[in-house]
Amino acid sequence: MSKSVKDLSDAEIKEYVEKVGAVLTKHGSPSWVSVQVYTECVNILNAGQQQCQKVFQIEGSAPLEEAEKAKLLKKEIEEVLADVREKEINVGASYGVGTKMGVIENANHVFKNEEKKEGITDIKHEAGQVLLLDFWATWCPPCQAPMKHNQEMLEKNANDWGDRVRLIGLSIDQDYSKLVNHIEDKNWKKVEHYHVRNGTCTADKDYGVQGVPHVLLVDTEGQIVFMGHPASRKIEDDINNLLKGVKLEGEGTKPKGAPESSDDASVKVCSDEDAQRFAEGTKEWVGGMAEKAAGVQRAFLVMTVDQKWNMADLSSKNHATVHTVLVGPKDKIDVLKEECQKFNEGSWNSREQIMPM
């Protein structure tokens, strides 16, 4: 009979983690695998309801040369968690932060040096250059502003950057002609453009692209030093820092599975008791909120908890965030914000999205 993670005791969860740990030890304790239990407690204020879920999350991106190991690891971890319903096991092989960029093979030329080009080519890093690899698509609305910014950065920094910086668009469009027309219409031709979802190029798979926009920064030595959403970084500053040899820090700059810095003051650790107190304390409270939240478009008080396990000593830390999301008439938003604040003081990070209308 399958089990729900939210019904497991702390001891039972640790027992499963120990079994996953045994699999990892068997395969040399790869540092690129992370193990956590994700908890989400959602209070839907305008419905007066609470919904909670708990999920095992095992993630890891191995270097491409360890693809077979990653495949075997995933299979064995799936066997360990076979009787658990809620699980996300995303273990595979791709380039990642901390690895060399490698070579992108069999990409279609689109534009280079502001001229339209055709034919199949390989994309390589050259010593001394900083590269931005921008996976995007013409049909992706969030991709348009970052690509426009790429064009603007090249126009602004042409003299300072010269050929030391390459901003490379890697399109996952299906239609090559539509891609060409889009770039011409937008006049984004200073960016070096290629078409990679062409049936033979495997770049999006090799670089772990699960959604776009998705960008990577490569330093002057050819090492990937950032991977993630372009909005999470000040890309122009990052490029200038990499040209100076400055090491990047912050979101997206650590290999998956890398341990958190113990002296990072921004990482708050929440106890199991605090997380449980939030869930229990808001369960009865939210039932009386439906009337106060009537007519409010969005009204949520949510706690998310990442219980991250250190597989070396089987200890864990809870990184928790309370999200307050309120969108609607200002008079009601003010009341709801005050109500939510009662449950928003504790050993966790707090994020607010409050939009009076």
Phi, psi and omega in degrees: 000134181286154183242147174267136182299324183292345178266355181279144174284166177302321180294322180290321177299315180297326179297318177295318179298320178299321179292320175297319178300323179296323177295315180296318179299319179302328183255026173087017179049061182300133183285347184272007177254132175244145182235126177210161172246120183260128178242137178226122178242108187253119173260114181264098191296316184283354173252349182065034185231155174237134177233126181235145175216158180220134188221135168286131177234114177244117184231149176183140178235105182279156169303150185303329181289349178252028183300320181294320177298316180299320180297317180291319178302312181301316181299315183288326177291321177300323178293320179298321184259022186300326183264013177255130185285311187265105180205145175231109183246098182247081180241122181206201181226131177194168172292150179206179179303132180098352178253162173291151183297323185079195181241130174271112185261151171063037175272146175277129170299145171231295175223142173209135184054038176067013178241141177292135179228157179228163177108165181269139181212168173253147179249121183234153173274142175244138183309134178093351181263148168255130182243140166250119175259114186245103175278127186205180176206151180293331183274000184262104181304316181293347181279342190288315181297315177299322180291321175299320179295323177302314178299315182294322178297320180292323177295318183290322190251017185308314183288321183284322185274318183054226180267013178278347181231132175234123175256115193243117175272128181241096187279136175256019175299154173274326187262108182296317182296320178296322178298312180301313181297320181297315180296320179293318180298322181275346184058050179258041190274353173287335176288144177276114188249140175221156176251119187250344177265069187245009179098339180238331179278135183246024187302314183297324177289317183296332182255017172065034182282117178250345177195159179239151004286149180214118185237156175230143172250134182241129184278183187293345178260004176089013180264138177286123184242352174208143175213129178158202181279136182298333182290346182276356182226161167265090192301318182298317177297319180300316181299314180297322178294320180294324176297330179274354182086015180279133180283134179279146177226165177103197186303133175082006184252006179245146175299149176299136180090351179294140182291149175291148175290129184291341181255017178280106185292341182282346180266107179266142181251125183254137178283158176302321182295320179296317180296318180293322180296322178297312182297315182289322182292328182270346184298312179283323181300316185295334179297336180260010185263349186301318182291318180294331183262005180300132179085001178268127186297314180225128182211099182225144167234114191232136169248130172244137181230123172259105176273099186267128184261134171270110187284349179287318181236008179056037172261165181218156175227142179260115174260109188245150176222135172256124183253125174252117182239112182224119179225116181165196182302138187301319183298322179284324179299319180299318179294314183294322179299317179296320178297315183294328183298336178300333185248015188242031176233112182182192185274059180211164173281155180233133177231139181235137169234094186239119184229092174294143182232000000 
